[in-house]
Amino acid sequence: MDSETENHLASLLMDEARRLRLQADREGVHVYLRQPNVRGRPNSRFLTATVLGVQQD
């Protein structure tokens, strides 16, 4: 994984942690225990593109 991708992923994780921290300040620590919103089924186009991208490398 290149450094740009790693930096982007780290940024996404930091944003999520910041959002949860602010929400916990307002609503309490139980926000960390909530189940994340999960789609009913996987995004098949994304998964197909990911698999094809890995196979080409």
A tleap script that builds the chain and sets N, CA, C and O, in Angstrom:
source leaprc.protein.ff14SB
mol = sequence {
  NMET ASP SER GLU THR GLU ASN HIE LEU ALA
  SER LEU LEU MET ASP GLU ALA ARG ARG LEU
  ARG LEU GLN ALA ASP ARG GLU GLY VAL HIE
  VAL TYR LEU ARG GLN PRO ASN VAL ARG GLY
  ARG PRO ASN SER ARG PHE LEU THR ALA THR
  VAL LEU GLY VAL GLN GLN CASP
}
set mol.1.N position { 0.856 -1.165 0.000 }
set mol.1.CA position { 0.000 0.000 0.000 }
set mol.1.C position { 0.906 1.234 0.000 }
set mol.1.O position { 1.859 1.317 0.774 }
set mol.2.N position { 0.598 2.172 -0.866 }
set mol.2.CA position { 1.446 3.360 -0.948 }
set mol.2.C position { 1.135 4.329 0.198 }
set mol.2.O position { 0.109 4.211 0.868 }
set mol.3.N position { 2.029 5.276 0.405 }
set mol.3.CA position { 1.900 6.186 1.544 }
set mol.3.C position { 0.694 7.114 1.415 }
set mol.3.O position { 0.114 7.515 2.424 }
set mol.4.N position { 0.310 7.459 0.182 }
set mol.4.CA position { -0.868 8.318 0.005 }
set mol.4.C position { -2.133 7.608 0.477 }
set mol.4.O position { -2.984 8.212 1.130 }
set mol.5.N position { -2.250 6.334 0.145 }
set mol.5.CA position { -3.406 5.551 0.580 }
set mol.5.C position { -3.401 5.384 2.095 }
set mol.5.O position { -4.441 5.502 2.743 }
set mol.6.N position { -2.236 5.111 2.651 }
set mol.6.CA position { -2.124 4.976 4.105 }
set mol.6.C position { -2.508 6.273 4.809 }
set mol.6.O position { -3.200 6.249 5.827 }
set mol.7.N position { -2.062 7.397 4.269 }
set mol.7.CA position { -2.409 8.688 4.863 }
set mol.7.C position { -3.905 8.949 4.775 }
set mol.7.O position { -4.496 9.480 5.715 }
set mol.8.N position { -4.523 8.582 3.657 }
set mol.8.CA position { -5.961 8.776 3.492 }
set mol.8.C position { -6.735 7.919 4.490 }
set mol.8.O position { -7.678 8.399 5.119 }
set mol.9.N position { -6.342 6.660 4.637 }
set mol.9.CA position { -7.003 5.783 5.592 }
set mol.9.C position { -6.828 6.287 7.026 }
set mol.9.O position { -7.768 6.258 7.820 }
set mol.10.N position { -5.635 6.742 7.344 }
set mol.10.CA position { -5.392 7.293 8.683 }
set mol.10.C position { -6.256 8.519 8.922 }
set mol.10.O position { -6.772 8.712 10.023 }
set mol.11.N position { -6.415 9.341 7.908 }
set mol.11.CA position { -7.254 10.525 8.027 }
set mol.11.C position { -8.711 10.143 8.281 }
set mol.11.O position { -9.384 10.755 9.110 }
set mol.12.N position { -9.192 9.133 7.567 }
set mol.12.CA position { -10.567 8.666 7.772 }
set mol.12.C position { -10.764 8.138 9.191 }
set mol.12.O position { -11.782 8.417 9.825 }
set mol.13.N position { -9.793 7.378 9.687 }
set mol.13.CA position { -9.893 6.855 11.041 }
set mol.13.C position { -9.854 7.968 12.087 }
set mol.13.O position { -10.582 7.917 13.079 }
set mol.14.N position { -9.018 8.955 11.870 }
set mol.14.CA position { -8.946 10.082 12.803 }
set mol.14.C position { -10.242 10.886 12.799 }
set mol.14.O position { -10.702 11.318 13.855 }
set mol.15.N position { -10.832 11.089 11.633 }
set mol.15.CA position { -12.105 11.799 11.545 }
set mol.15.C position { -13.199 11.050 12.289 }
set mol.15.O position { -13.995 11.658 13.004 }
set mol.16.N position { -13.241 9.739 12.124 }
set mol.16.CA position { -14.240 8.927 12.819 }
set mol.16.C position { -14.028 8.992 14.332 }
set mol.16.O position { -14.994 9.122 15.084 }
set mol.17.N position { -12.781 8.903 14.783 }
set mol.17.CA position { -12.493 8.990 16.216 }
set mol.17.C position { -12.880 10.356 16.773 }
set mol.17.O position { -13.421 10.451 17.874 }
set mol.18.N position { -12.604 11.406 16.019 }
set mol.18.CA position { -12.971 12.761 16.442 }
set mol.18.C position { -14.484 12.907 16.543 }
set mol.18.O position { -14.998 13.500 17.492 }
set mol.19.N position { -15.193 12.363 15.558 }
set mol.19.CA position { -16.657 12.429 15.563 }
set mol.19.C position { -17.239 11.680 16.759 }
set mol.19.O position { -18.149 12.175 17.424 }
set mol.20.N position { -16.714 10.487 17.030 }
set mol.20.CA position { -17.192 9.714 18.174 }
set mol.20.C position { -16.880 10.408 19.494 }
set mol.20.O position { -17.696 10.381 20.414 }
set mol.21.N position { -15.715 11.026 19.596 }
set mol.21.CA position { -15.355 11.725 20.828 }
set mol.21.C position { -16.307 12.885 21.090 }
set mol.21.O position { -16.767 13.070 22.217 }
set mol.22.N position { -16.606 13.670 20.051 }
set mol.22.CA position { -17.527 14.788 20.217 }
set mol.22.C position { -18.931 14.305 20.561 }
set mol.22.O position { -19.617 14.897 21.394 }
set mol.23.N position { -19.345 13.233 19.916 }
set mol.23.CA position { -20.664 12.676 20.204 }
set mol.23.C position { -20.711 12.120 21.626 }
set mol.23.O position { -21.731 12.250 22.304 }
set mol.24.N position { -19.630 11.508 22.083 }
set mol.24.CA position { -19.574 10.981 23.452 }
set mol.24.C position { -19.616 12.116 24.468 }
set mol.24.O position { -20.202 11.957 25.539 }
set mol.25.N position { -19.012 13.249 24.157 }
set mol.25.CA position { -19.077 14.397 25.059 }
set mol.25.C position { -20.516 14.866 25.249 }
set mol.25.O position { -20.890 15.311 26.334 }
set mol.26.N position { -21.320 14.765 24.196 }
set mol.26.CA position { -22.718 15.205 24.269 }
set mol.26.C position { -23.638 14.140 24.857 }
set mol.26.O position { -24.501 14.449 25.679 }
set mol.27.N position { -23.455 12.870 24.431 }
set mol.27.CA position { -24.429 11.829 24.743 }
set mol.27.C position { -23.944 10.784 25.739 }
set mol.27.O position { -24.745 9.978 26.212 }
set mol.28.N position { -22.684 10.774 26.063 }
set mol.28.CA position { -22.146 9.770 26.982 }
set mol.28.C position { -21.346 8.707 26.247 }
set mol.28.O position { -21.359 8.631 25.018 }
set mol.29.N position { -20.657 7.898 27.020 }
set mol.29.CA position { -19.730 6.931 26.438 }
set mol.29.C position { -20.421 5.768 25.736 }
set mol.29.O position { -19.759 5.007 25.031 }
set mol.30.N position { -21.744 5.608 25.909 }
set mol.30.CA position { -22.437 4.493 25.255 }
set mol.30.C position { -22.400 4.612 23.727 }
set mol.30.O position { -22.701 3.635 23.041 }
set mol.31.N position { -22.040 5.781 23.172 }
set mol.31.CA position { -21.955 5.902 21.710 }
set mol.31.C position { -20.876 4.992 21.136 }
set mol.31.O position { -20.948 4.607 19.969 }
set mol.32.N position { -19.865 4.642 21.951 }
set mol.32.CA position { -18.815 3.747 21.481 }
set mol.32.C position { -19.317 2.301 21.378 }
set mol.32.O position { -18.724 1.486 20.672 }
set mol.33.N position { -20.407 1.988 22.081 }
set mol.33.CA position { -20.905 0.623 22.132 }
set mol.33.C position { -21.987 0.331 21.099 }
set mol.33.O position { -22.372 -0.824 20.922 }
set mol.34.N position { -22.474 1.345 20.426 }
set mol.34.CA position { -23.516 1.157 19.423 }
set mol.34.C position { -23.006 0.338 18.245 }
set mol.34.O position { -21.834 0.403 17.874 }
set mol.35.N position { -23.907 -0.420 17.681 }
set mol.35.CA position { -23.563 -1.166 16.470 }
set mol.35.C position { -23.503 -0.190 15.295 }
set mol.35.O position { -24.377 0.668 15.175 }
set mol.36.N position { -22.507 -0.296 14.435 }
set mol.36.CA position { -22.445 0.593 13.265 }
set mol.36.C position { -23.571 0.280 12.282 }
set mol.36.O position { -24.065 -0.845 12.221 }
set mol.37.N position { -23.962 1.289 11.520 }
set mol.37.CA position { -24.955 1.070 10.478 }
set mol.37.C position { -24.329 0.244 9.370 }
set mol.37.O position { -23.308 0.627 8.797 }
set mol.38.N position { -24.940 -0.881 9.074 }
set mol.38.CA position { -24.406 -1.788 8.067 }
set mol.38.C position { -25.459 -1.958 6.983 }
set mol.38.O position { -26.643 -2.139 7.265 }
set mol.39.N position { -25.010 -1.898 5.757 }
set mol.39.CA position { -25.931 -2.109 4.638 }
set mol.39.C position { -26.459 -3.531 4.667 }
set mol.39.O position { -25.813 -4.434 5.197 }
set mol.40.N position { -27.624 -3.721 4.102 }
set mol.40.CA position { -28.240 -5.035 4.065 }
set mol.40.C position { -27.463 -6.039 3.234 }
set mol.40.O position { -27.458 -7.228 3.552 }
set mol.41.N position { -26.817 -5.591 2.195 }
set mol.41.CA position { -26.032 -6.487 1.355 }
set mol.41.C position { -24.774 -5.738 0.908 }
set mol.41.O position { -24.767 -4.508 0.866 }
set mol.42.N position { -23.727 -6.467 0.580 }
set mol.42.CA position { -22.483 -5.803 0.176 }
set mol.42.C position { -22.631 -5.087 -1.169 }
set mol.42.O position { -23.492 -5.424 -1.981 }
set mol.43.N position { -21.787 -4.113 -1.377 }
set mol.43.CA position { -21.747 -3.377 -2.634 }
set mol.43.C position { -21.005 -4.242 -3.649 }
set mol.43.O position { -19.775 -4.273 -3.667 }
set mol.44.N position { -21.762 -4.943 -4.493 }
set mol.44.CA position { -21.159 -5.925 -5.394 }
set mol.44.C position { -20.258 -5.281 -6.446 }
set mol.44.O position { -19.240 -5.864 -6.816 }
set mol.45.N position { -20.612 -4.087 -6.936 }
set mol.45.CA position { -19.750 -3.426 -7.927 }
set mol.45.C position { -18.394 -3.080 -7.315 }
set mol.45.O position { -17.359 -3.260 -7.957 }
set mol.46.N position { -18.395 -2.586 -6.081 }
set mol.46.CA position { -17.134 -2.266 -5.408 }
set mol.46.C position { -16.285 -3.523 -5.218 }
set mol.46.O position { -15.089 -3.524 -5.507 }
set mol.47.N position { -16.919 -4.593 -4.728 }
set mol.47.CA position { -16.174 -5.828 -4.502 }
set mol.47.C position { -15.614 -6.401 -5.806 }
set mol.47.O position { -14.477 -6.871 -5.838 }
set mol.48.N position { -16.399 -6.364 -6.867 }
set mol.48.CA position { -15.937 -6.853 -8.164 }
set mol.48.C position { -14.758 -6.033 -8.663 }
set mol.48.O position { -13.766 -6.595 -9.128 }
set mol.49.N position { -14.852 -4.714 -8.572 }
set mol.49.CA position { -13.757 -3.853 -9.013 }
set mol.49.C position { -12.506 -4.088 -8.174 }
set mol.49.O position { -11.393 -4.058 -8.699 }
set mol.50.N position { -12.677 -4.321 -6.884 }
set mol.50.CA position { -11.532 -4.569 -6.009 }
set mol.50.C position { -10.841 -5.872 -6.383 }
set mol.50.O position { -9.615 -5.927 -6.477 }
set mol.51.N position { -11.624 -6.909 -6.594 }
set mol.51.CA position { -11.040 -8.211 -6.960 }
set mol.51.C position { -10.344 -8.112 -8.311 }
set mol.51.O position { -9.228 -8.607 -8.465 }
set mol.52.N position { -10.975 -7.490 -9.279 }
set mol.52.CA position { -10.334 -7.346 -10.593 }
set mol.52.C position { -9.059 -6.515 -10.506 }
set mol.52.O position { -8.075 -6.811 -11.184 }
set mol.53.N position { -9.073 -5.484 -9.679 }
set mol.53.CA position { -7.876 -4.661 -9.499 }
set mol.53.C position { -6.736 -5.430 -8.889 }
set mol.53.O position { -5.581 -5.235 -9.268 }
set mol.54.N position { -7.043 -6.310 -7.937 }
set mol.54.CA position { -5.999 -7.119 -7.300 }
set mol.54.C position { -5.474 -8.173 -8.262 }
set mol.54.O position { -4.277 -8.459 -8.271 }
set mol.55.N position { -6.350 -8.751 -9.067 }
set mol.55.CA position { -5.923 -9.775 -10.019 }
set mol.55.C position { -5.018 -9.208 -11.093 }
set mol.55.O position { -4.169 -9.930 -11.617 }
set mol.56.N position { -5.170 -7.937 -11.440 }
set mol.56.CA position { -4.355 -7.339 -12.486 }
set mol.56.C position { -2.967 -6.959 -12.005 }
set mol.56.O position { -2.063 -6.786 -12.823 }
set mol.57.N position { -2.774 -6.823 -10.695 }
set mol.57.CA position { -1.466 -6.410 -10.170 }
set mol.57.C position { -0.465 -7.523 -10.168 }
set mol.57.O position { 0.677 -7.324 -9.755 }
savepdb mol mol.pdb
quit
